[in-house]
Amino acid sequence: MSVVLPGTSETPAVGPLHRRTFLAAAGAGALTVAGAGTAAQASTGSAPVRVATVVLNGRVFTGAWGDTPAQAVAVGSDGKVLAVGRNTDICRRIGPRTVVIDADGGTVMPGIQDGHMHPLGAAAQSLNPSLGNVSMTIPQFRAKLQELLDASAAQEPDGWLQVADWNPVGLLPAGTVGDKSLLDSLNTRRPIHLQGSDFHNSLVNSRALALAGIDRNTPDPVGGQIVRDANREPTGLLKDDAQGLVSGVIPAPSAELILAAQVKMAGMLLAAGITSFLDASSAEESVKTYADLMARGLLPQHVTPALVIDAELAKKPKEAAEYLRGVRGRFAGPARLRLTTVKVFLDGVMEFPAQSAALLDPYLDAQGRPTDNLGPLHVSDRDYRDLVRALDADGWQMHAHAIGDRAVRTALNAYEAVAHHGHASRRHTITHLQLVHPDDYRRFARAGVVASMQLQWAMPSSFTNDALRPYVGPERYARLYPAHSLARAGALLAGGSDWPVDPLLPFTQIATAIDRSNPAENQPPLNTREALTRFQSLAMHTAGAAYQLHDGNSGTVRPGRRADLVVLDQDITKVPVKEIRATKVQYTLVSGRVVHEAKSDTGRARAEAARGMKTLGAGRASGGSCCQGH
């Protein structure tokens, strides 16, 4: 980043500029623009808005269709975009204290807004060793776990071995289902807990089951399943909310370790260009944590914690509303921390062996024959309608996890019931949307429902092939992740990463939404008729997510909008789509302030920290379908 020295008077050239070159324009002074003129300033007594920062020599993606091509952006001292235009026009506005950034031909665009992620979960998960989400044979699996046990042998006999990024569909040969015997055979007396990378499956050993008090008589919790063998003995595989029976008895790490991980997490968000986000599985304690991180100056972004209502409380709308009113009443955080949204899990995941997503038609067996398994609906159609009515009346936006088409329909039924009450849209949201029935595509636009999608999953992988294709059949398989169909039907799309279910790689999300391809696999793209255009993909990760997050002041690069911007190392509006994945963020600006510079000491330290956090670039071929809340 180049910083302008006060008092200099050299007029900048219009030609190529270089990072860390000091530029100034004699006599340019403060810039008066529409909406910030001197008359308005005089009437309010506010200081004149000056040009605080300019970005030159870029390719500006404004996020608005049909805008005139632009090379440069001027940002005011009020943190808002003042002007967008040609280098020559913006150069004239440079003043003696203006910071000048050279985009060097890279894209200048709105910051990435992530409509579905779990940053606090990512920080916690980074404290544990990772299996990297790779596929392994049983001998390889055992050898890797024994290696982790041997490396931490000092924790025998009672210290928990917690392992992240276990691939629930990755035991080879395909179709192999893990159970506690794989863990019980290891040379240890320690309790073992493997967290599935989809966050809907956990695998534990017999010691862990005993410590959690789980036996053949333990009932399944609402919204979860203890998988059992023919004798009703627990196999060690836990689905959805049953995972909490074990994770709830694992001792928490120290506050110091958690804070250190959260500091790294905050830096990773800035380095990835994330300028606003929704934490899709929050509790009141999460709200307090975010407020603390903001007070420490670690999170300059706008943050929306989605407060979880579990399957049991979802049946009691009055109690749910009272709980949420209490959280709002006790909350006194910064304005950037917005309590607007409630999260509900309507189902689980579609992949084998979990098959806990709610479908309209049954799953098939491995030979393609229909079964009697439709998958569980964690909250019934009637209960979700009643809950939405109660919370919509209190002004809450709903954010429903729905993977299967029956869960999607359940959410749409509830949202339609409150769509015509004469008030502004709450922007109720359905997230994931792996399978949607075609009859329901047009219902999104009619009810004003936001489609929040994680399209890095929309590619060929072990999740979509081995663990899914045989069990849903060719017709449903051809409709997976129907982004184009929803957009064509008028639905508003919003992007999200689901980090740490997947690595924090927003440009992989953007590219995969366009080409539906997996660079690591020599396979045809997944359902190319559901691919988005480049503009659609960029827009859903900026303006689309901003709409979902009720943030009308950002998401596009236009005068008067908050200057949440990223400057990239290449022009992603022009490079081949496959090259978008390699894009790096050079600068991140929040409210016009540079909060990340890749080539600074802090920027390099963040990159090093990212390599140390297993949740970034863990080698996943694909995410499952997820949520950190289970």
N, C-alpha and C positions, 0 to 999 in steps of 0.2 A: 504494500500500500504506500502511496506517495503522500507525504504530508506537506502542506504549503507553509512556508516560513513567512510570518508576518513581516510586512514592510518591503517585500520584494516587489519588483515592478516589471519583470520580464513578461512580455506578451507571449502566450503559448502558440506554438505552431499548430497547424491543423493536421500535419502529417503524423506518421507513427510516433506514439509516445512510448515510454518505457517505464515499467514499474520502478518505484523508488526515485523517480525524477521529480524534482520540486518545480511546480508551476504556479504562476500567479498572473492576474490580469490587472494592469494599472487602472485605478479609478473605477473598476466594475462595481465595487461596493455591494450593498444589499439589493436583492432582486425583488421587484414588486410583481406579483402575479395575480391572476383572477382568484378572488376569494381571500386574498391576503394583502390587499392594497393599502396604501397609506391612510386613506380615509377610514377604512375599517380599523386600522391600528390606532388612529387618533381617537376614535370613538370608544375603543375598549381600553386604551392606555397600555396595550401590550407592546413589547419590543418588536421592531420591524423584522420580518422574516428574511434572513440572508441565505445565500447559497452556501450551504455547509459542506456538501460533497457533490462531486460530479463523477460519473463513470463514462469514459470515452472509448472509442474504437471497438465497440461491441456489436453484436447482432441482438437487438432488443426484441424479446418475445413478450408482448404486452399482456397476452392472455385474452385479448378482445379480437374477435374475428373481423378481418377487413381493415385493421389499422395500417396506416402508411408505414413502410419499413423505416426503422430508426437505428441509429448507431450509438446514441448517448442518452443519459438520464441525469437530470439535476435534482438534488434533494435539498430541502430547506432545513433551516435550523430548528423547525418545529417537528422534524422527523417525517415529513410528508413529501411525496413526489411533487416537484414544482413544474418540471417540463420534461418532455420526451421529444427527441428530434435528431437532427443531423449534428455531427461533430462541430461544424462551423457555428451553428446556432448556440449550442450548449457552451462552447468555448468562450463566447462573448459574455457569458454570465459568471465566469470564474472571478472570484474576489480575492483579496489579499490573505484571507484565512481559509480559503476553500481547500478541502482535501480532494485530490485528484487521483482517481483509480484508472489504470489502463487495463481494459478488458482484453486487449491483445487478440482481438478477433473472436473471442468466446461469447457464448450466449449470456445476455443479461436478462434475467427473468424474475418473476415473483418467487419468493421463498417457497420451499416445499411445505405444504400443509398436510399433516398426517392425520387422517380421520379415524385411525384405529391402530393403537400401539400400546405397549406396556413397559414404559421406561423404568419404573421402579422394580418391576419383575426382572427386567434385563440386568439391572445392577445387582440384585440379589443372586441371580443365576450365575453371574460371572465369578462368584466366589467359589463355585464348585468345578471340579474337573469335568471335561466334556468328552463324549464319544463321537462328536463331530457329525452326528446324524448319518454316519456311513452304514452301508449294508455289510454284514459279516456272516460267516459260517458260525456254527455253534463253537467249534474249537477256537476260532479267532475271537469270538465274543468272550469266552471264558478267559483266554490268555490276556486280553486287554484289561478286563476287570481285575484279574490277579495282579497285573502290573500296577494298577492304581492302588490296590490294597498294600502291596509291598512297599510302595513309595511313601505310604503313610502308616507304616507298621507301628509307630509309636502310639497310635490311637487305639490299639487293641487293649481290652476286648470290647469296650463299650462305646467307643466313638463311632458315630454314624458315618458311613460312606455315602455321600450324596453325589450323584452323577447326573450331569445335564446332557441334553441332546442325544438321548437314546431314541433310535428310530424304531417305532413299534411295528413297522411293516418291513423292516430291513434284515430280519433273520433269514438266512439262506439255507436251503432253497426257498423260493418264494412260497408263501403260505404257511411257513413255520411260525408257530405261536409260542412266545416265551412263557415260562412259568417259574415258580420259586425253586424248582429243582436245579435249574441252571445256576442259581445264586447259592443255594445250599451246598453245592458240590465244591465251592471255592474254599481255599485254605484260610478260614477266618472264623471268628466268633462274633464279629461286628454286625450290627443291623445295616442293611443295604437298601437304598432307595434310588431307583432309576427314574428320572423324570422324562417322560416321552416328549419328543420335540413338538408334538401336536398339542401338548398340555391337556389332552383328554385321556391319556393312558399313563399309568405308572406301574412299574414292576418292582416288587419287594421280596425279601427273603423271609424265611420262617421266623427269624429273630425279630424282624420288624413287625410282622403280623402279631406276634406275642406281645410286644411292647405296646402296640395299639389296642390290644384286647380284642382282636378280630379272630373269630373261630366260626365253626359251622352254624352256630346259633345267632350270629350277628346279623341283624336285618340290613337290607340295602337301604341307604339313605335316600331321601327324596332327590331325584335328579342324578342318581349314580347307581353303579352296580359293582358288587364284589363278585368277580367271576369265580365259579365253583366247578369242581369236577363231578363225576357221576355219583360220588358219595356225599356231595354237598360240602366238601372241604374246600376252603379258599385256595385258589391256585397261585395267588400272589399277584395276579393282574387286577388292577383297579381302574374302573372307568368313571370319568366325569367327576361328580361330587363325592364319590366314594374315595377319591384320592385324599381328600382332607382328613379322613380317619387316621391316616398314617402321617401325612405332612404336619398335622396339628400337634403331634407329640415329639417332633424333631426339635431339639434346642435351637433357638435363634442365634445367629452370629452376633458378635459384639456390636454395639453402636458405632464404635470407631471403624470397624471393618465395613459396615454398611455405608457409613458416610463417605469413606474413601472410594467405595465402588460407585456411589451416586455422583461424586465429583467427576469421575471418569465418564460416567454415563452422560452427564450434562455437556461435557466437552465433545463427546461423540455426536450428540444431536446438532450442535453448532457446526461441526466439521462436515456433517452430512447435508447441511443446508436446511435443516428443519426450523422453521420460524414460528409455527403454531402446531399444536397437536392435541389429540384427545387420548387420555389414558382410559382404555376401554374396560378396566376392571378395578374400580377404586372403592375405598371405604373412607370413613371420616378420618382415620389416621393418615391415609394417603393425602388428603387435603392439607393436613397439618404439615406433612413432609414437604409438599410442594411449596407451601407458604414459607417454610424455613429455608429451602433452597433458593427461593427468590430473594429472601431477606439477606442471604449470604452473597448475592450478586451472581449466582451460578446459572440461573434460568431467566434470561431476558425475554423469552417467548411468552405468547399467550397460551395458557394451558387450560384445558377443560377436563376435569376428572369426572368420569361417568360412574356414578354411585350404583353399586350392584344391589339389586333386590333378588334374593335367592328364591329357589322354586317354592319353598315353604311359605315365605313371606308374600310371595306373589299371589297366593290364594287369599290374602287378607288385605284388600286394597286400602281400607281405612287405617290399619296399622302401618302399612307401607307409607302412606301419605304422611302420617304423624311422625314417623321416623325421619323422613326426608325434610319435613318442616323443621324438625329439631336440629338437623345438621345445618340447614341454612341459618337458623337462628343463632347457633353457636359459632358460626363462621364469620370472621372479620379479617379477611385477607386482602391482598392488593387487587385492584380492578382487573388485572391481567389474569387472575385466577377465577375462572367463571364456573359457577355452579348452575348449570342449565340442564344437565343430561342424566338419565337413568339407564342402567344396563340390565338386561334380562337375558338369560340363556334359555332359548326355546328348545334347543336340541343339542346334539353332540357333534360327532364327525361321521363321515360316510365310509371312510376307508376300512377295509378288513385289517385287524380283527375286531375293531371297536363296533363299527356299524351301528352307531348310536344317533345318527341323523334321522330325522323323522321324514319318511317318504309317503307319497300318495299310493304308490304301488310297491309290493314287497321287494326286498332284496332277492337276488338269485344266489344259488349255491355255486361252487366252483365249476360245476358242469353246465351252468346256465339254466338250471331248473328253478322255478319259483319256490320260495320258502313262505313261511307264515310270519316273517319278521318285517314289520314296517318301520322299526326303530322307534324309540320312546320319544314322546312329546313331553318335555319337562313341565310345561305349563299348558293347561288345556285351553282350547279355543275360547270357551266361556270365561275362564278365569283371566285370560290375558285381556279380553275385551273389558271386563270390569276394572282391571288394574289400569288400563290405558285411560278409560273414562275418568277415573279418580285423579290420576296424575296429570293428565292433560288439563283438567280443570284447575290444577294448581300451577300450571305454567311450565311443566317439565317436558322436555324432549325425550322420547323413548329411543333407545338404541338396542335393537334386538339381534342377538346372535341367532342366525337361521341358515343352516347349511342345506338341509333337505327341502324339497318342494312343499311338503306338508307344513313344515315350520314356517316357510315363507308365506304360505297362504294364511296361516293362523295370524301372523303379524299384519298382513294386509287387511284381513277381516276386521281387526281391532282398529287399525288406523282409519279405515273408511268410516267406521262408526262415529268418529269424532272430526271428520274432515269438513263438515258443513255447519259448524256451530257459530259462524259469523266472526270468529276471531282470526288473527293472522296465523299462518301455518306455524306449528311448532317444529316443523322440519323433522318429523319422526323418521327414523332411519332403520333400515335392515342391512346388516353387515354379513359379508362372506358370499352368500348367494351362489353357492356352487351349482345348485340345480333349482331351476324355476320352471313351473309349468307354463307353456306358451299362452294359455288362457289368462295368465296373470300378468303378462308383460305390460299391458296398457293400464293396469290398475295403479301402477306406481305414479304415473303422471296425474291420473284423475284424483288421487288422494294426496298429492303433493309429497310423496314418500321419496327420500333420498336413498339411492342404491350405493352403499359403501362396499367397494370391492378391493380385494388384494390379488391383483392380476399377475403377480409373479408366480402364482400357482398354476396359471393357465398355460401349461406346457407339458410335454411328455416327460414322465419321470416314474420312479417306482411307486409313487403315490397314485398317479392317475392311471398307470398301466397295471402292474401286478396286483395292487391292493384295491383297485376300483373297477376297472373295465369288465372283468368276468362277472362281477356281482351286481352290475346295473344294466348290462346288455347294450347293444349297439345304438338303439334309438336314444336312450337317455344319455349315453356317453357322448353322443354327437351334440348334445345341448349343454355340456358343462361350461360353467362360467360365461353366461350369455350376455356379455357386455354390449356387443353390437345390437342385438335384438332389443335389449332394454333401452339403449340410447335411441334407436330408431322409433321405438314406441313412445318416446318423449320423456323417459326417466332422466333425472339428473344424477350423474355419476360422480362419486367422490372416491379418492384413492386413499389407501392406507397400507402400512407395512406389516402390521401384526408383530413387529419386533417384540420379543426375541424368538418368536416361533420361526421367523426367518431372519437372516442377517439384515442389518440396517443398510440397505443398498437401494436407495430410491430410484436410481437411474436404471437398475435392473427391472424394477417394477414398470417404469415408463416404457422401456424397450419391449418387455414381454407382452404388455398389453397390445403392442402394435404387431409383433411378429409371431407371438404364441410359440416361440421356439426355445429349446434348451441347448445352449452351445456345448454342453458337456455330453450330449447324447446325439448319436447319428440316427435320428428318427424324424419323420415328418412333423410339422407343427401340429398343435392340438386345435382342431376345429377352427380353421382359418376364417370361416365365414363369420365368426364371432370376434374377429380382430377389430381394433379401433384404428382410426387415423392418427397420425402424429399429433395433430392439433388436439384431437379429443383426449388423447392420453396425457398430454401436457396440461390441458385444462382441468382434467379431473383431479390431478395432484396439486393444483393451485386454486383456481377459482371455485372448482367444484367442492373441494374440501372446505374452503373458506365459507361457502354457503352453508354446508352442513354444520360448521362450527359457529354459525350466527355472527360471522365477522365480515360485515359489509364494507369495512374500511381497508381491506387487504384482498390479496388474491389476483390482482391485476396491476400492471404498471401504468398508472394513469394519474394526471395531476389531481391532487387532493387526497389520493389514497396513501395509507401508511407505507413508508418506504421499507418494507420487508423484502429484501432482494438477495439474490445470489448471482455471483459472477463465476462462470464456468471456464474450464480450460480448453473447450472446443465449442464449435457451433452445432448444438444438437438439433437445430432446425434444418440442417443441411447434411450432416454426416450420414453414412449408411446406418440403418437402424441398429444393426448388430454392434456397431461401434459406440452407441449411446451408453451401453453398459459400463464402459471403461471411463466414463466422465468423472472428473474430479472437481470439487468445489474449491475455487481459489479464494473467494471472499463470501462471507455471509454478513448481511446488514439487517438489523432489527430496529425499527423506528428510525432509520437513517444512520444508525451508529454501527460502525464496523465491529463485529463481535467475534469474527474468525478470519484470520489470514493464514492460508496454508503454508506460506514460506516463512512465517515468523517463528520464533522459538516456541511460542505457545502452540502454534499450529502443528509444528513437527512433534511436539510432546503429545498432542492429542492423537496424532496418527500412531505413535508408538503405543499409547494406552489402548487404542482400538485394537491393535494386534494382540495385546495382552488379554483383552476381554473376549472370551470365547464366543460371545453372542454376536460378534461382527465378523462375517466371513468364515463361519464355522465349517464350510465345505458342504453345505446342504445342496442337494440337487433340486429340492423343492421343499416348500413348507407343507405342512399338513393342512389342516384347517383348524383353527385354533382357539384358544383364548387363555390368557394367563390366569384368569380368575379361578379356574377349577383347581 
